[in-house]
């Protein structure tokens, strides 16, 4: 069944822009990205939108739909009421390039700041063995499609541009957690650097990153809070600190 | 101009374009937590109607009763704390212990989410611009003290033991003939204290610190199979931590309210047997 859809789409660039009204047809089963493509094909030929897989796996079509960070390809038109106007804007935490396309290079810079996995020196490539139970925990974090919706909704940088230099954001906290929980990773200062260099202490656990994650990764419960507890182990817990000195090791392995 | 109104971001004048009732949840949390704070403060300072000897009931706000100010029979492990006066007023025995559950809930990861959003509006809801000009999170005093959560967790476990003992002691009741207290009775108060202790244990067991302590801090689960198994069970509870946080909060308030009604003579504690 086809229906007429009222939409407001943000058009503009870094210097100026605004919401433009449009009425477009929407067919049963379509998602917001389908409708945006129809607008692009019929009414706004120069509308800029980033997209790729249309299957919720590439993380390209991140935008804000009715004020909520979402993937346009995973947002069903049927989830909106008939009389509802759908407002589509670019991600509001990042600099806009054109229309619905933003500059997310901040995230790639942050990715480069995180030291890679450090393989044990005494294990040659191919010799490493891991039990399934040790792999499972970090496998959840590997589901990340880097849509950066968690980064977009995180108020630490969304509402405070100045924090971008000192705060890596939830996407990279799950990366740090994944590596810190890795049984074979030999880099031992990830907890300290998470707090001192990547801004873990800035997070106040309001769980918006978890709420918007299209892969349903428990970012806060399984990565950020465990990392905060690990940081407490090495930085803020005098008893744990004393124990580590007596036993001459960083922590229980 | 900062945040969503920064120069390079899309020029949108609204703080949020959300169309749902995003303000409902923070408003509800403010209402409920404020009500609890008012009630708990009143009860902590009331210093009365917290113990009923004939019903073997003691309020969770006053247990363990450690002050010499405690009414006779209310103290489980003696009264190591003397009677304290501040500005001529006697300090309620409740104040010596309430610091610990208060600290536990105040530093709890779930409640932090709740009150940061609803009271401090940082942010009020996801993708809704917060009103603050600067933000340092939990990196400075006083919020850096949130890292002491585990110590409040340990203290909370000790209090849970006391409240569990209180629930067991509530299986006593007066003998129909002699009026002497004896075991083998069950009253509504017993069930209330039992439920309260159960909810508090569930709240503690589902705590993120508990999850970390029991196994979360390990790098190699395969080398610690028992702790890994325990971690999986705590993880199941942890998914419900928010629910247990609320249920236990209502539970402790209701248990106190019930004991207050019974000890003040407003209602009679019904004994099943």
Interface residues (C-beta under 8 A of the other chain):
Chain A: X10 X12 X14 X16 X17 X18 X19 X64 X66 X67 X68 X69 X84 X87 X89 X90 X92 X93 X94 X95 X96 X102 X131 X133 X134 X137 X152 X153 X155 X156 X158 X159 X160 X161 X162 X163 X180 X181 X182 X183 X199 X201 X202 X203 X204 X205 X206 X207 X208 X211 X212 X221 X225 X226 X228 X229 X230 X231 X232 X233 X235 X236 X237 X251 X252 X253
Chain B: X2 X3 X4 X6 X7 X8 X9 X10 X11 X12 X16 X17 X18 X19 X20 X109 X112 X113 X116 X117 X122 X123 X126 X127 X128 X129 X130 X132 X134 X135 X136 X137 X138 X139 X143 X144 X147 X148 X149 X150 X208 X209 X211 X212 X216 X217 X218 X219 X220 X221 X222 X223 X228 X238 X239
